[in-house]
């Protein structure tokens, strides 16, 4: 299910499995659009068109409600650019204090409605589920959301993407929760996994049946080259059919005022990755080829694995 309607999994083509058209705060684009820089919608369309011209046919947009999801914006920019966008329901890290008492089944019902009926008042339906935890661990509010996502998965069969913290081997606890809730782990993708080079830990995740989202490029702390070394090492170990490289790139974000009072042309995330959604084509794929990866292996990463993940 994409933001413009269903697409056959065999037609997804070259797919980036964790990206963001917009990240802000819930409702910010409608209330304070100037914070996102000039004409954000046109900029998003142009960036997607450039990606399409380089062969990118589909992206998973990982922007949840608490990350400022704008479903109708996604539908418009997808239709005008020709890039399929699969949007998430579920929750990221920002569970407001007034929601700390919400129940697992309450949230599961809301997520199922996003899947079956659409985001309220839009007709745009979710195509994947998402939950998250980070360095602070799976806190009580985040466990509520993880279990709600798991129960929505059990009811609908929709796949799950997981924001995780590999430095703390957090997927061990997240996977335990999924097992307790009856989740099919072959329909789970543990993301941000290339924030570590710990092959033993990454192999453990893969051995549970999960996919790996190697989706932080160029990233921080771990160098881009070392990220690609880790990716290729996992391919050589025989796990190439469950690896999903991507960027976690943000097209539209707040442009923070500079010390002199001016606004920068590009937001902070764009300055850290000038190639944007084309970093994979310009940097990572050539690196893989220089290491010995074949065209068939590269197609497997970006075409076949997303098709398998969504198709089952």
C-alpha positions as CSV (number, residue, x, y, z in Angstrom):
1,X,0.0,0.0,0.0
2,X,1.5,3.3,-1.1
3,X,0.2,6.8,-0.3
4,X,-1.5,6.9,-3.7
5,X,-2.9,3.4,-3.6
6,X,-1.8,-0.3,-3.9
7,X,1.2,-1.2,-6.0
8,X,2.1,-4.8,-7.0
9,X,5.3,-5.7,-5.1
10,X,6.9,-6.8,-8.4
11,X,6.5,-3.2,-9.6
12,X,8.3,-1.6,-6.7
13,X,11.7,-1.5,-8.5
14,X,14.7,0.1,-6.9
15,X,13.6,0.8,-3.4
16,X,15.1,2.8,-0.5
17,X,13.7,1.3,2.7
18,X,14.1,4.1,5.2
19,X,13.8,7.8,4.2
20,X,11.9,10.9,5.1
21,X,10.2,13.5,2.9
22,X,9.5,15.7,5.9
23,X,10.5,15.6,9.6
24,X,9.2,18.3,12.0
25,X,6.6,18.1,14.7
26,X,3.0,17.1,14.5
27,X,1.0,19.9,12.8
28,X,4.1,22.1,12.3
29,X,3.8,22.3,8.5
30,X,0.3,23.6,8.8
31,X,0.8,26.0,11.7
32,X,4.4,27.3,11.0
33,X,5.3,26.4,7.4
34,X,7.9,29.2,7.1
35,X,10.1,27.3,9.5
36,X,10.6,24.7,6.7
37,X,12.1,27.1,4.3
38,X,10.7,28.5,1.0
39,X,8.2,26.5,-1.0
40,X,8.9,23.1,0.7
41,X,6.4,21.1,-1.4
42,X,8.1,22.1,-4.7
43,X,11.5,21.3,-3.3
44,X,10.3,17.9,-2.2
45,X,8.8,17.2,-5.7
46,X,12.1,18.3,-7.4
47,X,14.2,16.1,-5.1
48,X,12.0,13.1,-5.8
49,X,12.0,13.8,-9.5
50,X,15.8,13.8,-9.5
51,X,15.8,10.5,-7.6
52,X,13.4,9.0,-10.1
53,X,15.6,10.2,-13.0
54,X,18.5,8.1,-11.4
55,X,16.3,5.0,-11.2
56,X,14.8,5.2,-7.7
57,X,11.2,4.0,-8.0
58,X,10.0,3.6,-4.4
59,X,10.8,4.9,-0.9
60,X,9.6,3.9,2.5
61,X,8.8,7.2,4.3
62,X,9.4,6.4,7.9
63,X,7.7,9.6,9.3
64,X,5.2,8.8,12.0
65,X,2.6,11.1,13.6
66,X,5.1,12.3,16.2
67,X,7.7,13.1,13.5
68,X,5.2,15.4,11.7
69,X,3.6,13.1,9.2
70,X,1.6,14.9,6.5
71,X,-0.2,12.2,4.5
72,X,-1.8,14.5,2.0
73,X,1.6,16.2,1.3
74,X,3.1,12.7,0.7
75,X,0.3,11.8,-1.7
76,X,0.7,15.0,-3.7
77,X,4.5,14.8,-4.0
78,X,4.4,11.1,-4.9
79,X,1.8,11.7,-7.6
80,X,3.7,14.7,-9.1
81,X,7.2,13.0,-9.0
82,X,6.2,9.5,-10.0
83,X,8.1,8.0,-7.0
84,X,6.1,5.4,-4.9
85,X,6.0,6.4,-1.2
86,X,5.0,3.8,1.5
87,X,4.2,5.6,4.7
88,X,4.2,4.2,8.3
89,X,1.8,4.1,11.1
90,X,3.0,3.4,14.7
91,X,5.2,5.7,16.8
92,X,8.7,7.0,17.1
93,X,10.3,8.2,20.4
94,X,8.2,11.2,21.3
95,X,5.3,9.9,23.4
96,X,3.8,13.0,25.1
97,X,3.4,12.9,28.9
98,X,-0.4,13.1,28.6
99,X,-0.3,9.8,26.6
100,X,1.7,7.8,29.1
101,X,-1.4,6.0,30.4
102,X,-2.7,5.0,27.0
103,X,-3.4,1.3,26.7
104,X,-1.8,-1.2,24.2
105,X,-5.1,-2.3,22.7
106,X,-6.2,1.4,22.4
107,X,-3.2,2.2,20.3
108,X,-3.3,-1.0,18.3
109,X,-6.9,-0.2,17.3
110,X,-5.8,3.3,16.1
111,X,-2.9,1.8,14.1
112,X,-5.2,-0.8,12.5
113,X,-7.6,2.1,11.5
114,X,-4.6,3.8,9.8
115,X,-4.0,0.6,7.8
116,X,-7.6,-0.3,7.0
117,X,-9.3,3.1,6.7
118,X,-6.5,5.6,6.3
119,X,-5.1,8.5,8.3
120,X,-8.2,10.4,9.6
121,X,-9.9,12.6,7.0
122,X,-7.3,11.8,4.2
123,X,-8.0,8.5,2.6
124,X,-4.2,7.9,2.6
125,X,-3.5,4.5,4.1
126,X,-0.4,3.2,5.9
127,X,1.7,0.5,4.2
128,X,4.0,-0.4,7.1
129,X,4.2,-0.3,10.9
130,X,6.9,1.3,13.0
131,X,8.0,1.3,16.6
132,X,11.1,2.7,18.2
133,X,13.5,2.8,21.2
134,X,16.9,4.3,21.6
135,X,19.8,4.8,24.1
136,X,17.4,5.1,27.1
137,X,16.1,1.6,26.3
138,X,12.5,0.4,25.9
139,X,10.8,2.7,28.3
140,X,7.3,2.0,29.5
141,X,5.6,4.3,27.0
142,X,7.7,2.9,24.2
143,X,6.9,-0.6,25.2
144,X,3.2,0.2,25.0
145,X,3.8,1.4,21.4
146,X,5.9,-1.6,20.5
147,X,3.3,-4.0,21.7
148,X,0.5,-2.0,20.0
149,X,2.5,-2.2,16.7
150,X,2.9,-6.0,17.3
151,X,-0.8,-6.5,17.8
152,X,-1.7,-4.4,14.8
153,X,0.8,-6.6,12.8
154,X,-0.8,-9.8,14.1
155,X,-4.3,-8.5,13.0
156,X,-3.3,-7.2,9.6
157,X,-0.1,-9.0,8.6
158,X,1.6,-5.6,7.8
159,X,5.4,-5.6,8.0
160,X,7.2,-3.8,10.9
161,X,10.2,-1.5,10.7
162,X,12.0,-0.9,14.0
163,X,14.1,2.1,15.1
164,X,16.7,0.5,17.2
165,X,20.0,1.3,19.0
166,X,22.6,-1.2,18.1
167,X,25.3,0.2,20.3
168,X,23.2,-1.1,23.3
169,X,22.1,-4.2,21.4
170,X,18.6,-3.0,22.0
171,X,17.1,-5.3,19.3
172,X,17.4,-8.2,21.8
173,X,14.7,-6.7,24.0
174,X,12.6,-5.5,21.0
175,X,12.6,-9.0,19.5
176,X,11.7,-10.5,22.9
177,X,8.6,-8.3,23.0
178,X,7.7,-9.3,19.4
179,X,8.0,-13.0,20.3
180,X,5.8,-12.5,23.4
181,X,3.2,-10.9,21.1
182,X,3.3,-13.6,18.4
183,X,5.0,-11.5,15.7
184,X,6.3,-13.3,12.6
185,X,10.0,-12.2,12.8
186,X,10.5,-12.7,9.0
187,X,8.2,-9.7,8.6
188,X,10.4,-7.4,10.9
189,X,13.2,-5.1,9.8
190,X,15.6,-3.9,12.5
191,X,16.8,-0.4,11.3
192,X,19.9,1.7,11.9
193,X,21.9,-1.5,12.2
194,X,24.9,0.0,10.5
195,X,25.5,2.3,13.5
196,X,27.6,-0.7,14.7
197,X,30.3,-2.9,13.2
198,X,29.6,-5.7,15.6
199,X,29.0,-8.6,13.1
200,X,28.3,-11.1,15.9
201,X,25.3,-9.0,17.1
202,X,24.1,-8.3,13.5
203,X,24.3,-12.0,12.7
204,X,22.2,-12.8,15.8
205,X,19.4,-10.5,14.6
206,X,19.5,-12.1,11.1
207,X,19.5,-15.6,12.6
208,X,16.2,-14.7,14.4
209,X,14.7,-14.3,10.9
210,X,14.6,-10.5,10.7
211,X,15.7,-8.3,7.9
212,X,18.4,-5.7,8.7
213,X,18.0,-2.0,7.8
214,X,21.5,-0.7,7.1
215,X,20.1,2.7,6.7
216,X,22.3,5.4,8.1
217,X,24.4,7.0,5.4
218,X,26.7,8.8,5.6
219,X,25.9,8.7,9.4
220,X,27.9,9.7,12.4
221,X,30.5,8.0,14.6
222,X,30.9,5.0,12.2
223,X,32.5,6.1,9.0
224,X,30.6,5.6,5.7
225,X,33.4,3.3,4.4
226,X,33.2,1.2,7.5
227,X,29.4,1.0,7.1
228,X,29.9,-0.4,3.6
229,X,32.6,-2.8,4.8
230,X,30.0,-4.1,7.3
231,X,27.4,-4.4,4.6
232,X,29.7,-6.3,2.3
233,X,31.0,-8.6,5.1
234,X,27.4,-9.6,5.8
235,X,26.8,-10.3,2.1
236,X,29.9,-12.6,2.1
237,X,28.6,-14.4,5.2
238,X,25.5,-15.4,3.2
239,X,22.9,-12.9,4.5
240,X,22.6,-10.8,1.3
241,X,18.9,-11.7,0.8
242,X,17.8,-9.8,4.0
243,X,19.9,-6.6,3.9
244,X,18.2,-3.3,3.1
245,X,20.6,-0.4,2.6
246,X,19.2,3.1,2.8
247,X,20.0,6.7,4.0
248,X,17.5,7.9,6.7
249,X,17.8,11.1,4.6
250,X,15.5,14.1,5.4
251,X,14.4,16.3,2.5
252,X,12.3,18.9,4.4
253,X,13.2,20.0,7.9
254,X,13.4,23.2,10.0
255,X,16.0,25.8,8.8
256,X,17.5,27.0,12.0
257,X,18.4,30.7,12.2
258,X,22.2,31.4,12.1
259,X,24.2,33.5,14.5
260,X,24.0,36.5,12.2
261,X,20.2,36.3,12.0
262,X,20.0,34.9,8.5
263,X,18.4,31.6,7.4
264,X,20.5,29.0,5.6
265,X,19.5,27.8,2.2
266,X,19.9,24.2,3.4
267,X,19.0,22.7,6.8
268,X,21.5,20.9,8.9
269,X,20.9,17.4,7.6
270,X,21.2,18.5,4.0
271,X,24.6,20.0,4.7
272,X,25.8,16.8,6.2
273,X,24.7,14.8,3.1
274,X,24.8,17.0,0.0
275,X,24.0,14.0,-2.2
276,X,20.7,13.4,-0.4
277,X,18.8,10.3,-1.8
278,X,21.5,9.9,-4.4
279,X,24.3,9.1,-1.9
280,X,23.7,5.4,-2.5
281,X,24.2,5.7,-6.2
282,X,27.2,8.1,-6.0
283,X,29.1,6.6,-3.1
284,X,27.9,3.3,-1.7
285,X,27.2,1.3,-4.9
286,X,30.6,2.2,-6.4
287,X,32.3,1.2,-3.2
288,X,30.5,-2.2,-3.2
289,X,31.5,-2.7,-6.9
290,X,35.1,-1.9,-6.0
291,X,34.9,-4.6,-3.3
292,X,33.7,-7.2,-5.8
293,X,29.9,-7.0,-5.5
294,X,28.2,-8.0,-8.8
295,X,25.3,-6.3,-10.5
296,X,23.1,-9.2,-9.4
297,X,24.1,-8.8,-5.8
298,X,23.4,-5.1,-5.9
299,X,20.0,-5.6,-7.5
300,X,19.3,-8.1,-4.8
301,X,19.9,-5.4,-2.1
302,X,17.7,-2.7,-3.7
303,X,15.1,-4.6,-5.7
304,X,14.7,-8.2,-4.7
305,X,15.0,-7.7,-0.9
306,X,12.3,-5.0,-0.6
307,X,10.1,-7.1,-2.9
308,X,10.6,-10.2,-0.6
309,X,10.1,-8.2,2.5
310,X,6.8,-6.8,1.4
311,X,5.7,-9.9,-0.5
312,X,6.6,-12.5,2.0
